[in-house]
């Protein structure tokens, strides 16, 4: 591998680390502001996914 491909991979790794760190920070902030409800739970409830998943006997 040449220097350009190594630099590209390092840049990609740093970018992914920043993305994951921001996602974790945003998720914790959202949970703190919304009394413990997570983003995924809020989205699933708002789009009635839980209603469709409920088994009917």
C-alpha positions in Angstrom: 0.0 0.0 0.0 1.2 3.5 -0.8 1.0 6.5 1.5 -2.2 7.8 -0.1 -4.2 4.7 0.6 -2.9 4.5 4.2 -3.9 8.1 4.7 -7.3 7.4 3.3 -7.9 4.5 5.6 -6.7 6.5 8.6 -9.1 9.3 7.6 -12.0 6.9 7.2 -11.3 5.3 10.6 -11.2 8.8 12.3 -14.4 9.8 10.5 -16.2 6.6 11.7 -15.0 7.1 15.3 -16.3 10.7 15.3 -19.6 9.5 13.9 -20.0 6.9 16.6 -19.0 9.3 19.3 -21.5 11.9 18.2 -24.2 9.2 17.9 -23.6 8.0 21.4 -23.5 11.6 22.8 -26.8 12.5 20.9 -28.5 9.4 22.1 -27.6 10.0 25.8 -28.6 13.7 25.5 -32.0 12.7 24.0 -32.6 10.1 26.7 -31.8 12.6 29.4 -34.2 15.2 28.0 -37.1 12.8 27.3 -37.3 11.0 30.7 -35.4 7.9 29.7 -37.2 7.2 26.4 -34.7 6.3 23.7 -34.8 7.6 20.2 -35.6 4.2 18.6 -38.4 3.6 21.1 -39.9 7.0 20.3 -39.6 6.5 16.6 -41.1 3.0 16.7 -44.0 4.2 18.9 -44.7 7.2 16.8 -44.9 5.1 13.6 -47.2 2.5 15.3 -44.7 -0.3 14.8 -45.4 -1.7 18.3 -49.1 -2.0 17.4 -48.4 -4.0 14.3 -45.9 -6.3 16.2 -48.4 -7.2 18.9 -49.5 -10.7 18.6 -53.2 -11.3 18.4 -54.5 -14.6 19.8 
